[in-house]
Amino acid sequence: MNTALVDALVQAVLALSSEEQILFQRKIHHDRQKHWHEVSQQIDAWQAKIKARQGAKLFDLPAEEILDQMREERIEQLMQAGFSERYYS
């Protein structure tokens, strides 16, 4: 990890005016949304290809719901394994 670069970037962002910082944050947020939108479209395209090849509907839920469900299941597994008791007590 290049900590010197990270420190320099932090200093550069902090040196921005408040208006420039707001613009900077909006740009980052927009880029993240754009990236997720592109990923979502790619998932949908793969899903359509698989569906066409298999001739069946494979996914009843949108990718976001599947990921949320998987995350909740993993949290439950960690809770049952005592993860929270060891690290958050």
C-alpha positions as semicolon CSV with decimal commas, in nm:
position;residue;x (nm);y (nm);z (nm)
1;M;0,000;0,000;0,000
2;N;0,129;0,341;-0,089
3;T;0,053;0,536;0,228
4;A;0,243;0,842;0,107
5;L;0,015;0,865;-0,196
6;V;-0,295;0,822;0,020
7;D;-0,174;1,094;0,258
8;A;-0,106;1,327;-0,035
9;L;-0,454;1,263;-0,178
10;V;-0,616;1,332;0,159
11;Q;-0,425;1,659;0,186
12;A;-0,528;1,754;-0,168
13;V;-0,896;1,689;-0,096
14;L;-0,879;1,879;0,234
15;A;-0,719;2,173;0,051
16;L;-1,025;2,206;-0,174
17;S;-1,282;2,472;-0,100
18;S;-1,612;2,352;0,044
19;E;-1,777;2,393;-0,298
20;E;-1,500;2,190;-0,462
21;Q;-1,528;1,920;-0,196
22;I;-1,903;1,893;-0,261
23;L;-1,837;1,866;-0,636
24;F;-1,568;1,604;-0,568
25;Q;-1,806;1,395;-0,353
26;R;-2,084;1,421;-0,613
27;K;-1,842;1,300;-0,882
28;I;-1,738;1,000;-0,671
29;H;-2,102;0,914;-0,593
30;H;-2,200;0,947;-0,961
31;D;-1,911;0,722;-1,070
32;R;-2,010;0,455;-0,816
33;Q;-2,371;0,463;-0,933
34;K;-2,260;0,444;-1,296
35;H;-2,034;0,147;-1,218
36;W;-2,313;-0,039;-1,033
37;H;-2,553;0,030;-1,319
38;E;-2,302;-0,117;-1,567
39;V;-2,248;-0,424;-1,345
40;S;-2,624;-0,469;-1,309
41;Q;-2,669;-0,455;-1,686
42;Q;-2,392;-0,710;-1,732
43;I;-2,558;-0,944;-1,480
44;D;-2,888;-0,907;-1,664
45;A;-2,718;-0,988;-1,996
46;W;-2,554;-1,299;-1,851
47;Q;-2,885;-1,403;-1,698
48;A;-3,056;-1,368;-2,038
49;K;-2,784;-1,577;-2,208
50;I;-2,811;-1,850;-1,945
51;K;-3,189;-1,846;-1,968
52;A;-3,176;-1,873;-2,347
53;R;-2,926;-2,159;-2,331
54;Q;-3,111;-2,348;-2,056
55;G;-3,459;-2,268;-2,177
56;A;-3,574;-2,199;-1,821
57;K;-3,605;-1,913;-1,581
58;L;-3,313;-1,952;-1,343
59;F;-3,343;-1,645;-1,123
60;D;-3,671;-1,535;-0,972
61;L;-3,515;-1,249;-0,775
62;P;-3,312;-0,950;-0,889
63;A;-2,938;-0,972;-0,818
64;E;-2,966;-0,709;-0,541
65;E;-3,217;-0,921;-0,349
66;I;-3,008;-1,235;-0,389
67;L;-2,700;-1,054;-0,256
68;D;-2,896;-0,909;0,037
69;Q;-3,031;-1,254;0,124
70;M;-2,683;-1,409;0,105
71;R;-2,543;-1,131;0,326
72;E;-2,817;-1,186;0,587
73;E;-2,752;-1,562;0,586
74;R;-2,378;-1,507;0,634
75;I;-2,437;-1,265;0,923
76;E;-2,662;-1,526;1,085
77;Q;-2,390;-1,791;1,042
78;L;-2,134;-1,563;1,203
79;M;-2,368;-1,484;1,491
80;Q;-2,433;-1,854;1,551
81;A;-2,059;-1,923;1,547
82;G;-2,010;-1,668;1,823
83;F;-1,822;-1,420;1,606
84;S;-1,989;-1,118;1,763
85;E;-1,925;-1,240;2,117
86;R;-1,551;-1,280;2,061
87;Y;-1,491;-0,956;1,876
88;Y;-1,755;-0,716;2,001
89;S;-1,776;-0,796;2,374
